[in-house]
Amino acid sequence: MAVSETIEVRGHILDSLVLAKILDLIVDAGADYCLLDLDVGRSNANPSVARLAVTAADEAALARLLAELHPHGAAPVDAADATLEPAPADGVLPAGFYATTNLPTSVRAGGRWIDVGRPEMDCALVVDVGRSTAAAVPMHRVAAGDPVLVGIGGVRVRPREKPRGARAFEFMTSEVSAEKPKGLLVARVAERMRAAREAGGRLLVVPGPAVIHTGAGAHLAALVRGGWVDALFTGNGFATHDIEASLLGTSLGVPVDGGIGGEDPAANHLRAINEVRRWGSIGAGVEAGRLRDGVMFECVRRGVPFVLGGSVRDDGPLPDVVTDVVAAQDRMRTHLDGVRLALMLASTLHAVAVGNLLAAEVEIYCIDINQAVVTKLADRGTSQALGIVTDVGLFVRELAEALGA
């Protein structure tokens, strides 16, 4: 027997084609709809609101359809409180738990809507009704007895929108391409960085070793020195080659800016790691005057927090590397408050990992010479990531010049 549910979606649903996507999903599911009400907002400050009666063949089909519509911001009008169940054990979620997105999210509990503090994808929602708080919590941090939301009832998300008028990302609305004018893209990214900083936002940079290999380390260091980097997440490789370039003038044994390779240049990165281990930490080397330039030097000198996340292929590693990847994730999370813009510079694995931690409202620019890399973030769920296909060394140099660093 056919069943119906009245749903509501609000926001810039016409400009962003959100309503069109919802209608397509309903039709593709073999269901039917009736547009009950459409209130079109007349300005950026007045979002539109649409109410639809959705009819499906049976309860199961309707439930599947509502789950498909949920990420696009559609929610039942007569929403009941969310269902909460205690976590059965530390790091274990109840069956049917709600898996979060990185979109702005609200939960209905205790008869009122509660905003989730900082959205993050692939987490559980832990709700404290008494304190009116809701948080996206990674599975490993859920404790036995925590009230975890199950199902999608009582949950609303706000999809990404394209508001009317000038848009922050308007210059990159087409597919990723190597044929875009790079000078214009660099200038626009610089504009967005200025806007984020003027609005009080923080800037995050996620660089890979290629930044050093291409000779752009000095330009990234200038950006740090100029106050254009508020946090840096990377791995053992980037930090090692940055320090190798500072101490020995090479990156992976290849001369950088006229450096000489020495008798066994392939081992230069190991010699750099060994020196840092002798010092005890990167910071200790800076304080002792042994590390005098480079990106890591500037981070220490300016007090810019950095997280070096380890991997199974690391040499050494540097003593600052967090070798427990779960602990590295948690440490990164402590530096995400206030981040409004992130630059992913020729880093595939770290870019995907950090992208998974960022809310959908954070602007992300992914720069890589390989087109497949700059599309991977979007493929993995970080749909707001915008790709620029170019040599990262040239990009960082021109960006530093555009920002006067």
Stockholm file with secondary structure:
# STOCKHOLM 1.0

chainA/1-405         MAVSETIEVRGHILDSLVLAKILDLIVDAGADYCLLDLDVGRSNANPSVARLAVTAADEAALARLLAELHPHGAAPVDAADATLEPAPADGVLPAGFYATTNLPTSVRAGGRWIDVGRPEMDCALVVDVGRSTAAAVPMHRVAAGDPVLVGIGGVRVRPREKPRGARAFEFMTSEVSAEKPKGLLVARVAERMRAAREAGGRLLVVPGPAVIHTGAGAHLAALVRGGWVDALFTGNGFATHDIEASLLGTSLGVPVDGGIGGEDPAANHLRAINEVRRWGSIGAGVEAGRLRDGVMFECVRRGVPFVLGGSVRDDGPLPDVVTDVVAAQDRMRTHLDGVRLALMLASTLHAVAVGNLLAAEVEIYCIDINQAVVTKLADRGTSQALGIVTDVGLFVRELAEALGA
#=GR chainA/1-405 SS CCEEEEEEEEESTTTTCHHHHHHHHHHHTTCEEEEEEEECCSBTTBCEEEEEEEEESSHHHHHHHHHHHGGGTCEESSCCCCEEEECSBTTBCCTTBCCCCSSCEEEEETTEEEEBSSCCTTCEEEEETTTTEEEEECGGGCCTTCEEEESSTTEEECCCCCCSSSCTTGGGCSCCCTTSCHHHHHHHHHHHHHHHHHTTCEEEEEECTHHHHTTCHHHHHHHHHTTCCSEEEEEHHHHHHHHHHHHHSEETTEESTTCCCCSSGGGHHHHHHHHHHHHSSHHHHHHTTSCCSSHHHHHHHHTCCEEEECCTTCSSCCTTEECSHHHHHHHHHTTCTTEEEEEEESCSHHHHHHHTTSCTTSEEEEEESCHHHHHHHHHTTCTTEEEEESCHHHHHHHHHHHTTC
#=GC SS_cons         CCEEEEEEEEESTTTTCHHHHHHHHHHHTTCEEEEEEEECCSBTTBCEEEEEEEEESSHHHHHHHHHHHGGGTCEESSCCCCEEEECSBTTBCCTTBCCCCSSCEEEEETTEEEEBSSCCTTCEEEEETTTTEEEEECGGGCCTTCEEEESSTTEEECCCCCCSSSCTTGGGCSCCCTTSCHHHHHHHHHHHHHHHHHTTCEEEEEECTHHHHTTCHHHHHHHHHTTCCSEEEEEHHHHHHHHHHHHHSEETTEESTTCCCCSSGGGHHHHHHHHHHHHSSHHHHHHTTSCCSSHHHHHHHHTCCEEEECCTTCSSCCTTEECSHHHHHHHHHTTCTTEEEEEEESCSHHHHHHHTTSCTTSEEEEEESCHHHHHHHHHTTCTTEEEEESCHHHHHHHHHHHTTC
//
